[in-house]
Amino acid sequence: MTLDAIFFDIDDTLFSTSVFAEKARRAAIDAMIAAGLRADRETCLRELREVIAEFSSNYGHHFERLLQRLPDDAVEGLNRSVLTAAGVVAYHETKWREFQVYDDVYDVLRWLSDRDLLCGVISAGLGIKQAEKLIRLRLVEFLTPSAIFFTEDVGINKPNPKLYRDALARLGLAPERTMYVGDNPLHDIDPANDCGIITVRSRRSGKYADVQGVTEPNWEIRDFYELRMLLETEFGIAG
């Protein structure tokens, strides 16, 4: 089999979004309580998770909505902006401190960058926010600049297969010679399969680890060292 290009999802594929986000949320709640918020941690975390589920992770006022959901006496006599700021600062400080790529991902992407293979990203989310992740993870140097696609910039969101077809068309790629690696069977694997792209599901961790898709991936991996072995043995990419 011949491969011309390989694309990756970002969140919970190149790094553990779920783990670091939970740590950041806990740190934020602890900081708000330290700033005077009169509520227990688990109640606040439960409400915060509901806010995120209802308004999406890209919504910019999670902590303000959290405070609105708590009883009046939880914030009585306190400045809501100070409480919110305490949460925001703690969240971002923890987020970037914990933010790191998996070691095997870094090794394999570096290895891929020396191969005659287009290497890119197809990721759902806000363009600047997703791009910041790639830069902070220090992965941009391993990617083909023209092969980085964020749904906000393209105007098509997952799981619409048009997102993947658009990437193929822009780069003149044949789906049967293109691979996509992602963790979400519904947003990554199913639509890529619909386009005839070779699919690899990452089963390392994350909130979609136990979710079943409509279709099956061509392969499953637990880490990127398994991906490198797959590329070497099935596609003849030299080590």
Residue pairs with C-beta under 8 A, 6 or more apart in sequence:
1 198
1 234
1 235
1 236
2 177
2 235
2 236
3 117
3 177
3 178
3 179
3 198
3 231
3 235
3 237
4 117
4 118
4 173
4 174
4 177
4 178
5 117
5 118
5 119
5 120
5 147
5 171
5 173
5 177
5 178
5 179
6 112
6 117
6 118
6 119
6 120
6 178
6 179
6 180
6 181
6 231
7 119
7 120
7 121
7 122
7 147
7 149
7 167
7 178
7 179
7 180
7 181
8 14
8 120
8 121
8 122
8 180
8 181
8 182
9 121
9 122
9 123
9 180
9 181
9 182
9 183
9 184
9 188
9 202
10 17
10 121
10 123
10 125
10 130
10 133
10 134
11 17
11 123
11 125
11 133
11 183
11 206
12 18
12 183
12 184
12 202
12 204
12 205
12 206
12 207
12 208
13 181
13 182
13 183
13 188
13 202
14 101
14 102
14 105
14 137
14 139
15 99
15 100
15 101
15 102
15 105
15 133
15 137
16 102
16 204
16 205
16 206
17 206
18 205
18 206
18 207
19 98
19 205
20 94
20 95
20 98
20 99
21 57
21 95
23 94
23 98
24 90
24 91
24 92
24 94
24 95
24 98
25 45
25 48
25 49
25 91
26 41
26 45
27 90
27 91
27 93
27 94
28 48
28 63
28 86
28 87
28 88
28 90
28 91
28 94
29 41
29 44
29 45
29 48
29 87
30 41
30 90
31 86
31 87
31 89
31 90
32 44
32 63
32 83
32 84
32 86
32 87
32 90
33 39
33 41
33 44
34 86
35 78
35 82
35 83
35 86
36 78
36 82
36 83
37 44
37 67
37 70
37 74
37 75
37 78
37 83
38 73
38 74
38 75
38 76
39 70
39 71
39 74
43 70
44 66
44 70
47 66
47 69
47 70
48 62
48 63
48 66
50 69
51 59
51 62
51 65
51 66
51 69
52 59
52 62
55 61
55 62
55 65
58 125
58 126
58 129
63 83
63 84
63 87
63 88
64 80
64 84
66 87
67 74
67 75
67 80
67 83
67 84
75 83
96 136
99 133
99 136
99 137
100 137
101 137
101 138
101 139
102 204
102 223
102 224
104 223
104 224
104 225
105 139
105 224
106 138
106 139
107 224
107 225
108 224
108 225
108 227
108 228
109 119
109 139
109 142
109 143
109 224
110 142
111 228
111 239
112 119
112 142
112 231
113 119
113 141
113 142
113 143
115 237
115 238
117 237
118 144
118 147
118 171
118 173
119 142
119 143
119 144
119 147
120 143
120 144
120 146
120 147
120 148
120 149
120 167
121 130
121 134
121 143
121 147
121 148
121 149
121 150
122 149
122 163
122 164
122 167
122 180
123 130
123 149
123 150
123 151
124 150
124 151
124 157
124 158
124 187
125 150
125 151
125 152
126 150
126 152
127 150
127 152
127 153
130 150
131 148
131 150
134 140
134 143
134 148
146 170
146 171
147 167
147 171
149 163
149 166
149 167
151 157
151 158
151 163
154 163
154 166
154 167
156 162
156 163
156 166
157 163
158 184
158 187
158 188
158 191
159 186
159 187
159 190
159 191
160 191
161 191
161 192
161 194
161 195
163 191
164 180
164 191
164 192
164 194
164 195
164 197
165 195
167 173
168 174
168 175
168 178
168 195
168 197
175 195
175 196
175 197
175 198
176 196
176 197
176 198
178 197
178 198
179 197
179 198
179 199
179 200
180 188
180 189
180 192
180 197
180 198
180 199
180 200
181 199
181 200
181 201
181 202
181 221
181 227
182 188
182 189
182 192
182 199
182 200
182 201
182 202
183 201
183 202
183 203
183 204
183 206
183 208
183 209
184 208
184 211
185 201
185 208
185 211
185 212
185 213
185 214
185 215
185 217
186 208
186 211
186 213
186 214
188 199
188 201
189 199
189 201
189 213
189 215
189 216
189 217
190 213
190 214
190 215
192 199
193 199
193 215
193 217
194 215
198 218
199 217
199 218
199 219
200 217
200 218
200 219
200 220
200 221
200 227
200 230
201 217
201 219
201 220
201 221
202 220
202 221
202 222
203 209
203 220
203 221
203 222
204 221
204 222
204 223
219 230
219 234
221 227
221 230
228 239
231 237
232 238
232 239
